Amino acid sequence: MGFSIPHLLVVLIIVVLVFGTKRLKNVGADLGEAIRGFRNAVKEGSEDKTLANKEGDVLEGEVSSNEKDKV
């Protein structure tokens, strides 16, 4: 039970009729901006972690191996 091209076109036409092209354009732009923001946050988080690992620091909310041994 898969979707074929005609099924997808019918769904696309219904979505355009319900929401309109202007709102769909805004939703697409907002979704792209959210994905870019998520990627930047992930990249910054990994850079912070590698920097902290090089300096031997512990990030906020991170459990160090010394704290694991105490528990």
C-alpha positions in Angstrom: 0.0 0.0 0.0 2.1 2.8 -1.3 1.4 6.3 -2.5 1.7 6.9 -6.2 2.2 10.2 -8.0 -1.5 10.8 -8.6 -2.3 10.3 -4.9 0.4 12.8 -3.9 -0.7 15.3 -6.4 -4.3 15.2 -5.1 -3.1 15.7 -1.6 -0.9 18.6 -2.7 -3.8 20.3 -4.5 -6.0 19.9 -1.4 -3.3 21.3 0.9 -2.8 24.3 -1.4 -6.6 24.9 -1.6 -7.0 24.7 2.2 -3.9 26.8 3.2 -3.1 28.9 0.2 0.3 29.4 -1.4 1.2 32.4 0.8 0.8 30.5 4.0 2.7 27.5 2.6 5.5 29.7 1.6 5.7 31.1 5.1 5.6 27.6 6.7 8.4 26.5 4.3 10.6 29.5 5.2 9.9 29.0 9.0 10.8 25.3 8.7 14.0 26.0 6.9 15.0 28.6 9.5 14.3 26.2 12.3 16.4 23.5 10.7 19.3 25.9 10.2 19.0 27.0 13.8 19.0 23.4 15.0 22.1 22.6 12.9 24.0 25.6 14.2 23.1 24.7 17.8 24.3 21.1 17.3 27.5 22.4 15.8 28.1 24.9 18.6 27.4 22.2 21.2 29.9 19.8 19.7 32.5 22.6 19.5 31.9 23.5 23.2 32.3 19.8 24.2 35.5 19.3 22.3 36.9 22.6 23.7 36.0 21.5 27.2 37.5 18.0 26.7 40.8 19.6 25.5 40.9 21.9 28.6 39.7 19.2 31.0 36.6 21.2 32.0 33.1 19.8 32.7 30.2 21.3 30.9 27.1 22.4 32.8 24.8 19.4 33.3 27.5 17.0 32.3 28.6 14.2 34.7 32.4 13.8 35.0 34.0 10.4 35.5 35.0 11.5 39.1 31.3 12.1 39.9 30.3 8.8 38.4 32.8 7.0 40.7 31.4 8.7 43.8 27.9 7.5 43.2 
